[in-house]
Amino acid sequence: MLGLMMDRALSLPSILEYAAAYHPHREVVSRSVEGPIFRYTYVDALARAKQMAKALIDLGVKPGDRVATLAWSTHRHFELYYAVSGVGAVLHTINPRLHPDQIAWVANHAEDTVLFFDLTFGDLVAEIAPQMKTVKTLVSLTDREHRPAAAPAGTLVYEELIEAQTPDFVWPEVDERQASGLCYTSGTTGNPKGVLYSHRATVLHAMAMVQPDCFDLGARDAVLPCAQMYHANAWCTPYGAPMVGAKLILPGRQLDGPSICELAQAEGASFVLGVPTIWIGVLDHLDKTGGQLHVRTVAIGGSAPTASLIDRVEAQMGATVRQIWGMTETSPMGVINTPLPEHAGEDPAQSTARKMKQGRGLWGVDLRIIGEEGQRLPHDGASAGQLQVRGPWVSSAYFKNDGAAAFSDDGWFDTGDIATLDAEGYLRLTDRAKDVIKSGGEWISTLDLEDAVCSHPAVAMAAAIGVPHPKWDERPLLLVVLRPGQSAEPEVLKAHVAERVAKWWTPDEVRIVEALPIGPTGKVLKRELRDQLATQPA
Amino acid sequence: MLGLMMDRALSLPSILEYAAAYHPHREVVSRSVEGPIFRYTYVDALARAKQMAKALIDLGVKPGDRVATLAWSTHRHFELYYAVSGVGAVLHTINPRLHPDQIAWVANHAEDTVLFFDLTFGDLVAEIAPQMKTVKTLVSLTDREHRPAAAPAGTLVYEELIEAQTPDFVWPEVDERQASGLCYTSGTTGNPKGVLYSHRATVLHAMAMVQPDCFDLGARDAVLPCAQMYHANAWCTPYGAPMVGAKLILPGRQLDGPSICELAQAEGASFVLGVPTIWIGVLDHLDKTGGQLHVRTVAIGGSAPTASLIDRVEAQMGATVRQIWGMTETSPMGVINTPLPEHAGEDPAQSTARKMKQGRGLWGVDLRIIGEEGQRLPHDGASAGQLQVRGPWVSSAYFKNDGAAAFSDDGWFDTGDIATLDAEGYLRLTDRAKDVIKSGGEWISTLDLEDAVCSHPAVAMAAAIGVPHPKWDERPLLLVVLRPGQSAEPEVLKAHVAERVAKWWTPDEVRIVEALPIGPTGKVLKRELRDQLATQPA
């Protein structure tokens, strides 16, 4: 027997419609690529999204078509989030940090028909246009005045498309399971794989995200995502903020410390998010200028923050840090480190140990860890295994069924992470499966080694990798980049690590290097390090 | 093109599974009908819900069957919420305040097969058992020792059913649109009508309810619903609290001021909810005893609180009041009065005026007001019309298609309320459609008249009704009950009202009465008043 409740689809346009109807004066503020700060309301944004929806239909975009962007976090990108999904098409947010060949590859793989690109990418688009087999229409995300000279002939101008339309548009009804977005994971091995979001998954994710124990967002907030809108939809804040009538602050292309500090202060940001390097940049800027920035919450994810970064953010920004773990495949919210009431009395050491964990599950995301024989491991905080997840905002497959091995027969997604879960439900990553060091038949956590050395004040960043060893199969090598102006002897750092990890985990060598290779999502490319070392004598 | 995200059903058992896995130590505390306080964890509750699920299957309960309760807010009722819906059956929570004939009528209309009842209702069940045509199994919600003598022969004992089972049970997969609960609205006209909830609607409602601008619930909270579990599922808190790992405090049958104060204090309640009369009882108790009770938030709904009640709650309980409006048909969340950041600077008079509004819409619930010619009225705070709502947790029809006139052809539910909406999205009820006073072709708001007279310190409660008038069709009559020990002349009260409403709204007569007739959900039965007055000379 079915219930008798309205069968209303969970659709993305309903979010912007809500914000315009119930929070008509709330602003969306965007640092434009042209330069100035742009500012309007959700009412204006909805009107322009509807104008763009009509323009897309006039351009021949059909339901299911993929429409690509090469774009920073701006109000125009925000409009496309709703306009493209709203007409039943699929917004493919391409990461412009990919190699040009890879950009063309993903555009071809996705069979994109239209490409919207920011001013910054005029040259890039001119270079790769011949390689893109399916893109029929290019649109420059600017006005006539700023149209980039480098763009290929026939490139349309976004503001002209908008101006040609009136905002009298009614969103078509969608099946909530319809695809709404496409985002490729820039895997460090193999070709990128496409995550195909649905309206339903994204709405449910936004609903879960705003709850008090997750991002804790309401109409009182001003949300500044310092993750680009091509990174897992800026962690879905362009959906979560309007859903609750929060102000949305889009930082354009500038994620450097000075730009973020200026924008956050000027616009009264209460909630900010981003990868650890963003906050290092912000804190270094504050140190240098003696400036101050206060926000309520700093969400940190993408890679694990060090204890010293968490401490600095909390001390210097008067903020609470909420570490999150997630992936493009989890929309991205997997777990979040929000304290429980039980933690009110924890001492500083306990507090630091807890904050270093990635977080706890929210309703909706199930987690399990699987041992080497495929058995389910206990949630004892010690047993490390492959982390698998499932839930209504987790991928069930990659686009065109690539990488099918990541999806188990019984309905779980294998994250490629090695992790522990403890009795309180806290997830702690110990490694990426492909980066794990296996020494004497046991795993050594590269993340623990990196955390240990990063707690030394002279260390800026570190990467532990396994190097072949005749007796133990592999032994850890720890590569360290020092902070500017700091010095430390490798043996001192080794001793520092030895005090903090199991004896047999202590790396055989700590090596100080100038820099580490960083990939397009800001993570250290360990495979590249291993390849380099394999061809160089130690 | 469909998205590639996991097709996980939004199911009610997943909520309790989550709470047990991620908040294993969090408590459910219940004032038992036998007397003592009962206390256990979500882990225990899940185990017992699974035992009860197996017992239901052994009793022959099949998916789609209706299983009824005549029960207060206790841990056993909580277990049935999950056990019954979890096996695919439908939990029919009967309001025991209905007349016995009506209880038998709804049990027959629902075709209930099993009836679980609290100790309190042994005599009642014995009386109506012969009238209930479909109920095959009676279960007393207690243990062997407390089994009520009055219960019919063959009545089973809840704790014996639990003890006979082990908790090794896996919830069957459900279609999320499957019916999960049935709750009859005790309309003041005609037979009660059944609202048939689904897993999906209830999960979505719980997700919306916990957000910061609604009930603002997280693991830090202790939630005490002072609405019975047969009233729109205690406003869905038995789902919302475990979804976020909040402590749940169930008050049993005792909703009097002393009992609530004692329980809330002893268990550290942070969030409480209930109809206005509950808080009058609590405040009167605090006045009498000089006691103190502090909670973070008091949600008030069911009927509109007076300004003086809101002020008293905020002053004496150190709490923020969040007025809500909703109905059984809206699960029940329709709107909630959470301040916007714009309200930070409002003066006391503005603050009171805002707080007297029912609230603003959250994402998910669409609202519109319809004029007498079926036209959509502007959201100007002045135009009053029929309030219609739609959303994924709003009824699409009543059980067995009763009362079909309330559902519009274009997919909206007509609430039967007359209301205004303002430009900020605030809903303000002016009347129930059936209680409206039409005088000289214009509507007079009975709620406004009642609010006006209730702002006089001597007044406890009031009801405005229309009485026939030869020239104006109807004129308002205001019936007033004074507070114990207070006195006030009718003409003084009339003058008090006249200062606060439009001149032509001022009632022709204010009449002081001993009491007003109250229905099973705590609302004044105005139809009964009109009938009484029609047969009595003024």
Chai-1 contact restraints between the chains, C-beta under 6 A:
chainA,res_idxA,chainB,res_idxB,connection_type,confidence,min_distance_angstrom,max_distance_angstrom,comment,restraint_id
A,M1,B,G64,contact,1.0,0.0,6.0,A-B,restraint_1
A,M1,B,A179,contact,1.0,0.0,6.0,A-B,restraint_2
A,L2,B,R177,contact,1.0,0.0,6.0,A-B,restraint_3
A,G3,B,A179,contact,1.0,0.0,6.0,A-B,restraint_4
A,G3,B,L196,contact,1.0,0.0,6.0,A-B,restraint_5
A,G3,B,Y197,contact,1.0,0.0,6.0,A-B,restraint_6
A,G3,B,S198,contact,1.0,0.0,6.0,A-B,restraint_7
A,L4,B,L196,contact,1.0,0.0,6.0,A-B,restraint_8
A,L4,B,S395,contact,1.0,0.0,6.0,A-B,restraint_9
A,L4,B,S396,contact,1.0,0.0,6.0,A-B,restraint_10
A,L4,B,A397,contact,1.0,0.0,6.0,A-B,restraint_11
A,M5,B,S198,contact,1.0,0.0,6.0,A-B,restraint_12
A,M5,B,A201,contact,1.0,0.0,6.0,A-B,restraint_13
A,M5,B,S396,contact,1.0,0.0,6.0,A-B,restraint_14
A,M6,B,R390,contact,1.0,0.0,6.0,A-B,restraint_15
A,M6,B,V394,contact,1.0,0.0,6.0,A-B,restraint_16
A,M6,B,S396,contact,1.0,0.0,6.0,A-B,restraint_17
A,R8,B,G391,contact,1.0,0.0,6.0,A-B,restraint_18
A,R8,B,P392,contact,1.0,0.0,6.0,A-B,restraint_19
A,Y18,B,W363,contact,1.0,0.0,6.0,A-B,restraint_20
A,Y22,B,G361,contact,1.0,0.0,6.0,A-B,restraint_21
A,Y22,B,G425,contact,1.0,0.0,6.0,A-B,restraint_22
A,G64,B,M1,contact,1.0,0.0,6.0,A-B,restraint_23
A,R177,B,L2,contact,1.0,0.0,6.0,A-B,restraint_24
A,R177,B,G3,contact,1.0,0.0,6.0,A-B,restraint_25
A,A179,B,M1,contact,1.0,0.0,6.0,A-B,restraint_26
A,A179,B,G3,contact,1.0,0.0,6.0,A-B,restraint_27
A,L196,B,G3,contact,1.0,0.0,6.0,A-B,restraint_28
A,L196,B,L4,contact,1.0,0.0,6.0,A-B,restraint_29
A,Y197,B,G3,contact,1.0,0.0,6.0,A-B,restraint_30
A,S198,B,G3,contact,1.0,0.0,6.0,A-B,restraint_31
A,S198,B,M5,contact,1.0,0.0,6.0,A-B,restraint_32
A,A201,B,M5,contact,1.0,0.0,6.0,A-B,restraint_33
A,M207,B,M207,contact,1.0,0.0,6.0,A-B,restraint_34
A,V210,B,Q211,contact,1.0,0.0,6.0,A-B,restraint_35
A,Q211,B,V210,contact,1.0,0.0,6.0,A-B,restraint_36
A,Q211,B,Q211,contact,1.0,0.0,6.0,A-B,restraint_37
A,P212,B,P212,contact,1.0,0.0,6.0,A-B,restraint_38
A,P212,B,D216,contact,1.0,0.0,6.0,A-B,restraint_39
A,P212,B,G218,contact,1.0,0.0,6.0,A-B,restraint_40
A,D213,B,G218,contact,1.0,0.0,6.0,A-B,restraint_41
A,D213,B,A219,contact,1.0,0.0,6.0,A-B,restraint_42
A,D213,B,V244,contact,1.0,0.0,6.0,A-B,restraint_43
A,D216,B,P212,contact,1.0,0.0,6.0,A-B,restraint_44
A,G218,B,P212,contact,1.0,0.0,6.0,A-B,restraint_45
A,G218,B,D213,contact,1.0,0.0,6.0,A-B,restraint_46
A,A219,B,D213,contact,1.0,0.0,6.0,A-B,restraint_47
A,A219,B,L340,contact,1.0,0.0,6.0,A-B,restraint_48
A,R220,B,P341,contact,1.0,0.0,6.0,A-B,restraint_49
A,M243,B,W363,contact,1.0,0.0,6.0,A-B,restraint_50
A,V244,B,D213,contact,1.0,0.0,6.0,A-B,restraint_51
A,L340,B,A219,contact,1.0,0.0,6.0,A-B,restraint_52
A,P341,B,R220,contact,1.0,0.0,6.0,A-B,restraint_53
A,G361,B,Y22,contact,1.0,0.0,6.0,A-B,restraint_54
A,W363,B,Y18,contact,1.0,0.0,6.0,A-B,restraint_55
A,W363,B,M243,contact,1.0,0.0,6.0,A-B,restraint_56
A,R390,B,M6,contact,1.0,0.0,6.0,A-B,restraint_57
A,G391,B,R8,contact,1.0,0.0,6.0,A-B,restraint_58
A,P392,B,R8,contact,1.0,0.0,6.0,A-B,restraint_59
A,V394,B,M6,contact,1.0,0.0,6.0,A-B,restraint_60
A,S395,B,L4,contact,1.0,0.0,6.0,A-B,restraint_61
A,S396,B,L4,contact,1.0,0.0,6.0,A-B,restraint_62
A,S396,B,M5,contact,1.0,0.0,6.0,A-B,restraint_63
A,S396,B,M6,contact,1.0,0.0,6.0,A-B,restraint_64
A,A397,B,L4,contact,1.0,0.0,6.0,A-B,restraint_65
A,G425,B,Y22,contact,1.0,0.0,6.0,A-B,restraint_66
